[in-house]
Amino acid sequence: MAVANIVINDVSISPNPVNTGQQYKLAVGIVPEIFKITTMDDYSLVDTDGYILICKEE
């Protein structure tokens, strides 16, 4: 099974609160997962401008 490289960043339910036997809508926001380059101590590596280095997907 493949792993999805996404992050759920928002979830909402409508109407809120829900009632038994009625329809409701779930809305989920997703964004691509960003893979940071880190050290063995889990510190993020940055460039000379202070931006975090990330690994690009191909």
mmCIF file of the N, C-alpha and C atoms, coordinates in Angstrom:
data_MODEL
# 
_entry.id   MODEL 
# 
loop_
_atom_site.group_PDB 
_atom_site.id 
_atom_site.type_symbol 
_atom_site.label_atom_id 
_atom_site.label_alt_id 
_atom_site.label_comp_id 
_atom_site.label_asym_id 
_atom_site.label_entity_id 
_atom_site.label_seq_id 
_atom_site.pdbx_PDB_ins_code 
_atom_site.Cartn_x 
_atom_site.Cartn_y 
_atom_site.Cartn_z 
_atom_site.occupancy 
_atom_site.B_iso_or_equiv 
_atom_site.pdbx_formal_charge 
_atom_site.auth_seq_id 
_atom_site.auth_comp_id 
_atom_site.auth_asym_id 
_atom_site.auth_atom_id 
_atom_site.pdbx_PDB_model_num 
ATOM 1   N N  . MET A 1 1  ? 0.854   -1.183 0.000  1.00 0.00 ? 1  MET A N  1 
ATOM 2   C CA . MET A 1 1  ? 0.000   0.000  0.000  1.00 0.00 ? 1  MET A CA 1 
ATOM 3   C C  . MET A 1 1  ? 0.894   1.239  0.000  1.00 0.00 ? 1  MET A C  1 
ATOM 4   N N  . ALA A 1 2  ? 0.568   2.198  -0.836 1.00 0.00 ? 2  ALA A N  1 
ATOM 5   C CA . ALA A 1 2  ? 1.315   3.446  -0.919 1.00 0.00 ? 2  ALA A CA 1 
ATOM 6   C C  . ALA A 1 2  ? 0.927   4.395  0.203  1.00 0.00 ? 2  ALA A C  1 
ATOM 7   N N  . VAL A 1 3  ? 1.898   5.206  0.599  1.00 0.00 ? 3  VAL A N  1 
ATOM 8   C CA . VAL A 1 3  ? 1.658   6.207  1.640  1.00 0.00 ? 3  VAL A CA 1 
ATOM 9   C C  . VAL A 1 3  ? 1.359   7.536  0.959  1.00 0.00 ? 3  VAL A C  1 
ATOM 10  N N  . ALA A 1 4  ? 0.275   8.181  1.362  1.00 0.00 ? 4  ALA A N  1 
ATOM 11  C CA . ALA A 1 4  ? -0.076  9.496  0.810  1.00 0.00 ? 4  ALA A CA 1 
ATOM 12  C C  . ALA A 1 4  ? 0.777   10.560 1.481  1.00 0.00 ? 4  ALA A C  1 
ATOM 13  N N  . ASN A 1 5  ? 1.456   11.372 0.691  1.00 0.00 ? 5  ASN A N  1 
ATOM 14  C CA . ASN A 1 5  ? 2.300   12.433 1.230  1.00 0.00 ? 5  ASN A CA 1 
ATOM 15  C C  . ASN A 1 5  ? 1.499   13.727 1.356  1.00 0.00 ? 5  ASN A C  1 
ATOM 16  N N  . ILE A 1 6  ? 0.490   13.689 2.232  1.00 0.00 ? 6  ILE A N  1 
ATOM 17  C CA . ILE A 1 6  ? -0.362  14.848 2.465  1.00 0.00 ? 6  ILE A CA 1 
ATOM 18  C C  . ILE A 1 6  ? -0.499  15.094 3.955  1.00 0.00 ? 6  ILE A C  1 
ATOM 19  N N  . VAL A 1 7  ? -0.885  16.296 4.291  1.00 0.00 ? 7  VAL A N  1 
ATOM 20  C CA . VAL A 1 7  ? -1.151  16.686 5.673  1.00 0.00 ? 7  VAL A CA 1 
ATOM 21  C C  . VAL A 1 7  ? -2.565  17.258 5.729  1.00 0.00 ? 7  VAL A C  1 
ATOM 22  N N  . ILE A 1 8  ? -3.365  16.787 6.674  1.00 0.00 ? 8  ILE A N  1 
ATOM 23  C CA . ILE A 1 8  ? -4.703  17.365 6.878  1.00 0.00 ? 8  ILE A CA 1 
ATOM 24  C C  . ILE A 1 8  ? -4.522  18.606 7.733  1.00 0.00 ? 8  ILE A C  1 
ATOM 25  N N  . ASN A 1 9  ? -4.906  19.765 7.196  1.00 0.00 ? 9  ASN A N  1 
ATOM 26  C CA . ASN A 1 9  ? -4.685  21.006 7.935  1.00 0.00 ? 9  ASN A CA 1 
ATOM 27  C C  . ASN A 1 9  ? -5.974  21.670 8.432  1.00 0.00 ? 9  ASN A C  1 
ATOM 28  N N  . ASP A 1 10 ? -7.139  21.104 8.075  1.00 0.00 ? 10 ASP A N  1 
ATOM 29  C CA . ASP A 1 10 ? -8.390  21.705 8.525  1.00 0.00 ? 10 ASP A CA 1 
ATOM 30  C C  . ASP A 1 10 ? -9.517  20.678 8.379  1.00 0.00 ? 10 ASP A C  1 
ATOM 31  N N  . VAL A 1 11 ? -10.404 20.641 9.354  1.00 0.00 ? 11 VAL A N  1 
ATOM 32  C CA . VAL A 1 11 ? -11.569 19.750 9.303  1.00 0.00 ? 11 VAL A CA 1 
ATOM 33  C C  . VAL A 1 11 ? -12.764 20.512 9.867  1.00 0.00 ? 11 VAL A C  1 
ATOM 34  N N  . SER A 1 12 ? -13.908 20.398 9.185  1.00 0.00 ? 12 SER A N  1 
ATOM 35  C CA . SER A 1 12 ? -15.123 21.014 9.723  1.00 0.00 ? 12 SER A CA 1 
ATOM 36  C C  . SER A 1 12 ? -16.309 20.104 9.427  1.00 0.00 ? 12 SER A C  1 
ATOM 37  N N  . ILE A 1 13 ? -17.345 20.232 10.243 1.00 0.00 ? 13 ILE A N  1 
ATOM 38  C CA . ILE A 1 13 ? -18.569 19.460 10.074 1.00 0.00 ? 13 ILE A CA 1 
ATOM 39  C C  . ILE A 1 13 ? -19.734 20.441 10.053 1.00 0.00 ? 13 ILE A C  1 
ATOM 40  N N  . SER A 1 14 ? -20.687 20.173 9.174  1.00 0.00 ? 14 SER A N  1 
ATOM 41  C CA . SER A 1 14 ? -21.796 21.103 9.038  1.00 0.00 ? 14 SER A CA 1 
ATOM 42  C C  . SER A 1 14 ? -23.081 20.317 8.830  1.00 0.00 ? 14 SER A C  1 
ATOM 43  N N  . PRO A 1 15 ? -24.178 20.595 9.491  1.00 0.00 ? 15 PRO A N  1 
ATOM 44  C CA . PRO A 1 15 ? -24.302 21.558 10.583 1.00 0.00 ? 15 PRO A CA 1 
ATOM 45  C C  . PRO A 1 15 ? -23.632 21.026 11.851 1.00 0.00 ? 15 PRO A C  1 
ATOM 46  N N  . ASN A 1 16 ? -23.316 21.929 12.716 1.00 0.00 ? 16 ASN A N  1 
ATOM 47  C CA . ASN A 1 16 ? -22.671 21.566 13.974 1.00 0.00 ? 16 ASN A CA 1 
ATOM 48  C C  . ASN A 1 16 ? -23.485 22.180 15.103 1.00 0.00 ? 16 ASN A C  1 
ATOM 49  N N  . PRO A 1 17 ? -24.074 21.445 15.992 1.00 0.00 ? 17 PRO A N  1 
ATOM 50  C CA . PRO A 1 17 ? -23.949 20.005 16.203 1.00 0.00 ? 17 PRO A CA 1 
ATOM 51  C C  . PRO A 1 17 ? -24.824 19.223 15.220 1.00 0.00 ? 17 PRO A C  1 
ATOM 52  N N  . VAL A 1 18 ? -24.459 17.946 15.030 1.00 0.00 ? 18 VAL A N  1 
ATOM 53  C CA . VAL A 1 18 ? -25.235 17.085 14.127 1.00 0.00 ? 18 VAL A CA 1 
ATOM 54  C C  . VAL A 1 18 ? -26.364 16.411 14.888 1.00 0.00 ? 18 VAL A C  1 
ATOM 55  N N  . ASN A 1 19 ? -27.403 16.046 14.160 1.00 0.00 ? 19 ASN A N  1 
ATOM 56  C CA . ASN A 1 19 ? -28.541 15.343 14.758 1.00 0.00 ? 19 ASN A CA 1 
ATOM 57  C C  . ASN A 1 19 ? -28.628 13.946 14.167 1.00 0.00 ? 19 ASN A C  1 
ATOM 58  N N  . THR A 1 20 ? -29.061 12.991 14.955 1.00 0.00 ? 20 THR A N  1 
ATOM 59  C CA . THR A 1 20 ? -29.201 11.617 14.506 1.00 0.00 ? 20 THR A CA 1 
ATOM 60  C C  . THR A 1 20 ? -30.193 11.528 13.355 1.00 0.00 ? 20 THR A C  1 
ATOM 61  N N  . GLY A 1 21 ? -29.837 10.768 12.323 1.00 0.00 ? 21 GLY A N  1 
ATOM 62  C CA . GLY A 1 21 ? -30.731 10.541 11.201 1.00 0.00 ? 21 GLY A CA 1 
ATOM 63  C C  . GLY A 1 21 ? -30.741 11.637 10.157 1.00 0.00 ? 21 GLY A C  1 
ATOM 64  N N  . GLN A 1 22 ? -29.953 12.680 10.324 1.00 0.00 ? 22 GLN A N  1 
ATOM 65  C CA . GLN A 1 22 ? -29.912 13.756 9.336  1.00 0.00 ? 22 GLN A CA 1 
ATOM 66  C C  . GLN A 1 22 ? -28.599 13.708 8.561  1.00 0.00 ? 22 GLN A C  1 
ATOM 67  N N  . GLN A 1 23 ? -28.590 14.350 7.409  1.00 0.00 ? 23 GLN A N  1 
ATOM 68  C CA . GLN A 1 23 ? -27.367 14.425 6.613  1.00 0.00 ? 23 GLN A CA 1 
ATOM 69  C C  . GLN A 1 23 ? -26.470 15.523 7.156  1.00 0.00 ? 23 GLN A C  1 
ATOM 70  N N  . TYR A 1 24 ? -25.177 15.299 7.001  1.00 0.00 ? 24 TYR A N  1 
ATOM 71  C CA . TYR A 1 24 ? -24.216 16.329 7.370  1.00 0.00 ? 24 TYR A CA 1 
ATOM 72  C C  . TYR A 1 24 ? -23.040 16.266 6.415  1.00 0.00 ? 24 TYR A C  1 
ATOM 73  N N  . LYS A 1 25 ? -22.233 17.292 6.406  1.00 0.00 ? 25 LYS A N  1 
ATOM 74  C CA . LYS A 1 25 ? -21.114 17.394 5.478  1.00 0.00 ? 25 LYS A CA 1 
ATOM 75  C C  . LYS A 1 25 ? -19.817 17.534 6.254  1.00 0.00 ? 25 LYS A C  1 
ATOM 76  N N  . LEU A 1 26 ? -18.822 16.718 5.883  1.00 0.00 ? 26 LEU A N  1 
ATOM 77  C CA . LEU A 1 26 ? -17.475 16.842 6.418  1.00 0.00 ? 26 LEU A CA 1 
ATOM 78  C C  . LEU A 1 26 ? -16.615 17.527 5.358  1.00 0.00 ? 26 LEU A C  1 
ATOM 79  N N  . ALA A 1 27 ? -15.884 18.550 5.739  1.00 0.00 ? 27 ALA A N  1 
ATOM 80  C CA . ALA A 1 27 ? -14.961 19.227 4.827  1.00 0.00 ? 27 ALA A CA 1 
ATOM 81  C C  . ALA A 1 27 ? -13.554 19.088 5.394  1.00 0.00 ? 27 ALA A C  1 
ATOM 82  N N  . VAL A 1 28 ? -12.630 18.653 4.557  1.00 0.00 ? 28 VAL A N  1 
ATOM 83  C CA . VAL A 1 28 ? -11.254 18.417 4.994  1.00 0.00 ? 28 VAL A CA 1 
ATOM 84  C C  . VAL A 1 28 ? -10.314 19.176 4.078  1.00 0.00 ? 28 VAL A C  1 
ATOM 85  N N  . GLY A 1 29 ? -9.409  19.951 4.660  1.00 0.00 ? 29 GLY A N  1 
ATOM 86  C CA . GLY A 1 29 ? -8.382  20.645 3.885  1.00 0.00 ? 29 GLY A CA 1 
ATOM 87  C C  . GLY A 1 29 ? -7.103  19.833 3.908  1.00 0.00 ? 29 GLY A C  1 
ATOM 88  N N  . ILE A 1 30 ? -6.492  19.648 2.735  1.00 0.00 ? 30 ILE A N  1 
ATOM 89  C CA . ILE A 1 30 ? -5.237  18.910 2.670  1.00 0.00 ? 30 ILE A CA 1 
ATOM 90  C C  . ILE A 1 30 ? -4.187  19.718 1.920  1.00 0.00 ? 30 ILE A C  1 
ATOM 91  N N  . VAL A 1 31 ? -2.937  19.532 2.293  1.00 0.00 ? 31 VAL A N  1 
ATOM 92  C CA . VAL A 1 31 ? -1.801  20.168 1.622  1.00 0.00 ? 31 VAL A CA 1 
ATOM 93  C C  . VAL A 1 31 ? -0.708  19.119 1.441  1.00 0.00 ? 31 VAL A C  1 
ATOM 94  N N  . PRO A 1 32 ? 0.151   19.287 0.459  1.00 0.00 ? 32 PRO A N  1 
ATOM 95  C CA . PRO A 1 32 ? 1.253   18.339 0.284  1.00 0.00 ? 32 PRO A CA 1 
ATOM 96  C C  . PRO A 1 32 ? 2.182   18.371 1.496  1.00 0.00 ? 32 PRO A C  1 
ATOM 97  N N  . GLU A 1 33 ? 2.697   17.208 1.863  1.00 0.00 ? 33 GLU A N  1 
ATOM 98  C CA . GLU A 1 33 ? 3.639   17.143 2.970  1.00 0.00 ? 33 GLU A CA 1 
ATOM 99  C C  . GLU A 1 33 ? 4.997   17.645 2.486  1.00 0.00 ? 33 GLU A C  1 
ATOM 100 N N  . ILE A 1 34 ? 5.658   18.422 3.329  1.00 0.00 ? 34 ILE A N  1 
ATOM 101 C CA . ILE A 1 34 ? 6.970   18.962 2.992  1.00 0.00 ? 34 ILE A CA 1 
ATOM 102 C C  . ILE A 1 34 ? 8.012   18.195 3.803  1.00 0.00 ? 34 ILE A C  1 
ATOM 103 N N  . PHE A 1 35 ? 9.005   17.661 3.113  1.00 0.00 ? 35 PHE A N  1 
ATOM 104 C CA . PHE A 1 35 ? 10.059  16.913 3.785  1.00 0.00 ? 35 PHE A CA 1 
ATOM 105 C C  . PHE A 1 35 ? 11.260  17.818 4.005  1.00 0.00 ? 35 PHE A C  1 
ATOM 106 N N  . LYS A 1 36 ? 11.495  18.169 5.272  1.00 0.00 ? 36 LYS A N  1 
ATOM 107 C CA . LYS A 1 36 ? 12.626  19.019 5.617  1.00 0.00 ? 36 LYS A CA 1 
ATOM 108 C C  . LYS A 1 36 ? 13.890  18.179 5.732  1.00 0.00 ? 36 LYS A C  1 
ATOM 109 N N  . ILE A 1 37 ? 15.022  18.786 5.419  1.00 0.00 ? 37 ILE A N  1 
ATOM 110 C CA . ILE A 1 37 ? 16.310  18.130 5.602  1.00 0.00 ? 37 ILE A CA 1 
ATOM 111 C C  . ILE A 1 37 ? 16.780  18.483 7.014  1.00 0.00 ? 37 ILE A C  1 
ATOM 112 N N  . THR A 1 38 ? 16.999  17.452 7.835  1.00 0.00 ? 38 THR A N  1 
ATOM 113 C CA . THR A 1 38 ? 17.347  17.673 9.240  1.00 0.00 ? 38 THR A CA 1 
ATOM 114 C C  . THR A 1 38 ? 18.626  16.928 9.611  1.00 0.00 ? 38 THR A C  1 
ATOM 115 N N  . THR A 1 39 ? 19.160  17.307 10.757 1.00 0.00 ? 39 THR A N  1 
ATOM 116 C CA . THR A 1 39 ? 20.331  16.630 11.298 1.00 0.00 ? 39 THR A CA 1 
ATOM 117 C C  . THR A 1 39 ? 19.882  15.418 12.105 1.00 0.00 ? 39 THR A C  1 
ATOM 118 N N  . MET A 1 40 ? 20.835  14.650 12.597 1.00 0.00 ? 40 MET A N  1 
ATOM 119 C CA . MET A 1 40 ? 20.520  13.483 13.429 1.00 0.00 ? 40 MET A CA 1 
ATOM 120 C C  . MET A 1 40 ? 19.798  13.908 14.714 1.00 0.00 ? 40 MET A C  1 
ATOM 121 N N  . ASP A 1 41 ? 20.017  15.165 15.158 1.00 0.00 ? 41 ASP A N  1 
ATOM 122 C CA . ASP A 1 41 ? 19.367  15.694 16.370 1.00 0.00 ? 41 ASP A CA 1 
ATOM 123 C C  . ASP A 1 41 ? 18.024  16.337 16.065 1.00 0.00 ? 41 ASP A C  1 
ATOM 124 N N  . ASP A 1 42 ? 17.531  16.214 14.834 1.00 0.00 ? 42 ASP A N  1 
ATOM 125 C CA . ASP A 1 42 ? 16.249  16.746 14.375 1.00 0.00 ? 42 ASP A CA 1 
ATOM 126 C C  . ASP A 1 42 ? 16.215  18.271 14.283 1.00 0.00 ? 42 ASP A C  1 
ATOM 127 N N  . TYR A 1 43 ? 17.363  18.881 14.012 1.00 0.00 ? 43 TYR A N  1 
ATOM 128 C CA . TYR A 1 43 ? 17.401  20.315 13.740 1.00 0.00 ? 43 TYR A CA 1 
ATOM 129 C C  . TYR A 1 43 ? 17.284  20.525 12.236 1.00 0.00 ? 43 TYR A C  1 
ATOM 130 N N  . SER A 1 44 ? 16.485  21.481 11.815 1.00 0.00 ? 44 SER A N  1 
ATOM 131 C CA . SER A 1 44 ? 16.324  21.769 10.387 1.00 0.00 ? 44 SER A CA 1 
ATOM 132 C C  . SER A 1 44 ? 17.558  22.474 9.854  1.00 0.00 ? 44 SER A C  1 
ATOM 133 N N  . LEU A 1 45 ? 17.989  22.065 8.666  1.00 0.00 ? 45 LEU A N  1 
ATOM 134 C CA . LEU A 1 45 ? 19.104  22.747 8.017  1.00 0.00 ? 45 LEU A CA 1 
ATOM 135 C C  . LEU A 1 45 ? 18.558  23.933 7.242  1.00 0.00 ? 45 LEU A C  1 
ATOM 136 N N  . VAL A 1 46 ? 19.287  25.037 7.255  1.00 0.00 ? 46 VAL A N  1 
ATOM 137 C CA . VAL A 1 46 ? 18.867  26.258 6.561  1.00 0.00 ? 46 VAL A CA 1 
ATOM 138 C C  . VAL A 1 46 ? 19.972  26.727 5.635  1.00 0.00 ? 46 VAL A C  1 
ATOM 139 N N  . ASP A 1 47 ? 19.578  27.522 4.631  1.00 0.00 ? 47 ASP A N  1 
ATOM 140 C CA . ASP A 1 47 ? 20.583  28.103 3.739  1.00 0.00 ? 47 ASP A CA 1 
ATOM 141 C C  . ASP A 1 47 ? 21.105  29.400 4.333  1.00 0.00 ? 47 ASP A C  1 
ATOM 142 N N  . THR A 1 48 ? 21.960  30.101 3.601  1.00 0.00 ? 48 THR A N  1 
ATOM 143 C CA . THR A 1 48 ? 22.570  31.330 4.119  1.00 0.00 ? 48 THR A CA 1 
ATOM 144 C C  . THR A 1 48 ? 21.565  32.447 4.346  1.00 0.00 ? 48 THR A C  1 
ATOM 145 N N  . ASP A 1 49 ? 20.377  32.353 3.705  1.00 0.00 ? 49 ASP A N  1 
ATOM 146 C CA . ASP A 1 49 ? 19.336  33.356 3.908  1.00 0.00 ? 49 ASP A CA 1 
ATOM 147 C C  . ASP A 1 49 ? 18.379  32.978 5.037  1.00 0.00 ? 49 ASP A C  1 
ATOM 148 N N  . GLY A 1 50 ? 18.571  31.796 5.641  1.00 0.00 ? 50 GLY A N  1 
ATOM 149 C CA . GLY A 1 50 ? 17.727  31.373 6.744  1.00 0.00 ? 50 GLY A CA 1 
ATOM 150 C C  . GLY A 1 50 ? 16.515  30.550 6.351  1.00 0.00 ? 50 GLY A C  1 
ATOM 151 N N  . TYR A 1 51 ? 16.401  30.190 5.064  1.00 0.00 ? 51 TYR A N  1 
ATOM 152 C CA . TYR A 1 51 ? 15.268  29.381 4.616  1.00 0.00 ? 51 TYR A CA 1 
ATOM 153 C C  . TYR A 1 51 ? 15.547  27.901 4.878  1.00 0.00 ? 51 TYR A C  1 
ATOM 154 N N  . ILE A 1 52 ? 14.540  27.184 5.354  1.00 0.00 ? 52 ILE A N  1 
ATOM 155 C CA . ILE A 1 52 ? 14.678  25.759 5.629  1.00 0.00 ? 52 ILE A CA 1 
ATOM 156 C C  . ILE A 1 52 ? 14.848  24.996 4.326  1.00 0.00 ? 52 ILE A C  1 
ATOM 157 N N  . LEU A 1 53 ? 15.819  24.074 4.317  1.00 0.00 ? 53 LEU A N  1 
ATOM 158 C CA . LEU A 1 53 ? 16.048  23.236 3.139  1.00 0.00 ? 53 LEU A CA 1 
ATOM 159 C C  . LEU A 1 53 ? 15.020  22.115 3.112  1.00 0.00 ? 53 LEU A C  1 
ATOM 160 N N  . ILE A 1 54 ? 14.406  21.931 1.951  1.00 0.00 ? 54 ILE A N  1 
ATOM 161 C CA . ILE A 1 54 ? 13.411  20.857 1.792  1.00 0.00 ? 54 ILE A CA 1 
ATOM 162 C C  . ILE A 1 54 ? 13.851  19.929 0.669  1.00 0.00 ? 54 ILE A C  1 
ATOM 163 N N  . CYS A 1 55 ? 13.310  18.736 0.687  1.00 0.00 ? 55 CYS A N  1 
ATOM 164 C CA . CYS A 1 55 ? 13.604  17.734 -0.325 1.00 0.00 ? 55 CYS A CA 1 
ATOM 165 C C  . CYS A 1 55 ? 12.483  17.767 -1.363 1.00 0.00 ? 55 CYS A C  1 
ATOM 166 N N  . LYS A 1 56 ? 12.816  18.025 -2.624 1.00 0.00 ? 56 LYS A N  1 
ATOM 167 C CA . LYS A 1 56 ? 11.814  18.062 -3.683 1.00 0.00 ? 56 LYS A CA 1 
ATOM 168 C C  . LYS A 1 56 ? 11.445  16.656 -4.117 1.00 0.00 ? 56 LYS A C  1 
ATOM 169 N N  . GLU A 1 57 ? 10.150  16.447 -4.401 1.00 0.00 ? 57 GLU A N  1 
ATOM 170 C CA . GLU A 1 57 ? 9.699   15.180 -4.952 1.00 0.00 ? 57 GLU A CA 1 
ATOM 171 C C  . GLU A 1 57 ? 9.896   15.196 -6.457 1.00 0.00 ? 57 GLU A C  1 
ATOM 172 N N  . GLU A 1 58 ? 10.189  14.042 -7.014 1.00 0.00 ? 58 GLU A N  1 
ATOM 173 C CA . GLU A 1 58 ? 10.374  13.967 -8.472 1.00 0.00 ? 58 GLU A CA 1 
ATOM 174 C C  . GLU A 1 58 ? 9.291   13.140 -9.083 1.00 0.00 ? 58 GLU A C  1 
# 
